[in-house]
Amino acid sequence: MSVLTRDEAQTRAQILDVERYTIALDLTTGEETFDSATAIRFTARVAGDTFVEVKPATLRSISLDGQPLDPALLDGNR
């Protein structure tokens, strides 16, 4: 799947209020890869579909509102 398009960004801006991103990196895991954990705090203004764009070597876990989701839901980089 391609990167976020301008139209998708405009739609996302109408749906979401992003409050903050919190990113923790562990750069001690190897020469070519690293571990990371990212939390995105947002509020949905209206119902709608959106996605997080991520391209991990391995997606170990994902959750929404504290509820775990299946990492196999990652489709391309979305």
SULRA-V763688 format. One record per helix or strand. SS is the DSSP state (A for helix, B for strand). FROM is the first residue (numbers start at 0). TO is the last residue. If there is no record, write none. Layout:
{{SS & FROM & TO} {SS & FROM & TO}}
This chain:
{{A & 5 & 14} {B & 15 & 25} {B & 34 & 43} {B & 61 & 63} {B & 66 & 68} {A & 70 & 72}}
